[in-house]
Amino acid sequence: MIRMVRQASVLERIIQPGEGTLPVNVAEYLLQLDFPRHDHARYEELSAKAQSGSLTEQEKADLDDLLTANDVLTILQSKARISLKHKNPAA
């Protein structure tokens, strides 16, 4: 059996999502962020094309950009949730 260990990205090492150090207002703001509808739709379109193997180079770049932005948002929102939990342990 091959054991796969996920290594933290540089971004995760910088932001430290497991550390609940954000002020409440910043954490709440980050949790409100989301992609606009047209970006959600574009992701769905590009994902389907990727699965069929028919992405152009520009579409690959667009999909990579969306995935990178999603990674950043996920890391920031993780830190925000931990921060709020630390500020309000009953939540």
C-alpha positions in Angstrom: 0.0 0.0 0.0 1.3 3.5 -0.9 0.8 6.1 1.8 0.1 9.5 0.4 0.9 12.4 2.7 -0.3 15.9 1.7 2.4 18.5 2.3 1.2 22.0 3.3 1.5 24.5 0.5 3.6 27.6 1.0 0.4 29.6 1.2 -0.8 27.4 4.1 2.5 27.8 5.9 2.2 31.6 5.5 -1.5 32.0 6.5 -1.5 29.1 9.0 -5.2 28.3 8.7 -5.2 26.2 12.0 -4.2 29.3 14.0 -7.3 31.3 15.1 -5.7 34.7 15.1 -8.0 36.8 12.9 -10.1 39.6 14.4 -13.8 38.7 14.5 -14.8 41.4 11.9 -12.1 40.1 9.4 -13.1 36.5 10.0 -16.8 37.3 9.4 -15.9 39.3 6.2 -13.8 36.4 4.8 -16.7 33.9 5.4 -18.9 36.2 3.2 -16.6 36.0 0.2 -17.7 33.7 -2.7 -17.2 33.5 -6.4 -19.7 35.4 -8.6 -22.3 33.3 -10.4 -20.5 33.7 -13.7 -17.3 32.3 -12.2 -19.2 29.3 -10.8 -20.7 28.7 -14.2 -17.3 29.1 -15.9 -15.8 26.5 -13.5 -18.6 24.0 -14.3 -18.0 24.5 -18.0 -14.3 24.2 -17.8 -14.5 21.2 -15.5 -16.7 19.3 -18.0 -14.3 20.2 -20.8 -11.3 19.0 -18.7 -13.0 15.7 -18.1 -13.6 15.2 -21.8 -10.0 16.3 -22.5 -11.0 19.1 -24.8 -9.6 22.2 -23.0 -7.6 24.8 -25.0 -4.4 26.2 -23.5 -6.3 29.4 -22.6 -9.1 27.4 -20.9 -6.5 25.4 -19.0 -5.0 28.7 -17.7 -8.5 29.9 -16.8 -9.3 26.7 -14.9 -6.0 26.9 -13.1 -6.7 30.5 -12.1 -10.1 29.5 -10.7 -8.6 26.6 -8.8 -5.9 28.8 -7.4 -8.4 31.4 -6.3 -10.5 28.6 -4.7 -7.5 27.3 -2.8 -6.7 30.8 -1.4 -10.3 31.3 -0.4 -10.6 27.9 1.2 -7.4 28.5 3.3 -8.6 32.0 4.4 -12.1 30.8 5.3 -10.6 27.9 7.2 -8.6 30.3 9.3 -11.7 32.5 9.7 -13.8 29.6 11.0 -11.0 28.6 13.5 -10.7 32.3 14.6 -14.4 32.6 15.3 -14.4 29.3 17.1 -11.6 30.5 19.4 -13.3 33.8 20.1 -16.6 32.0 20.8 -15.9 28.4 22.0 -19.6 27.7 22.5 -20.3 28.2 18.7 
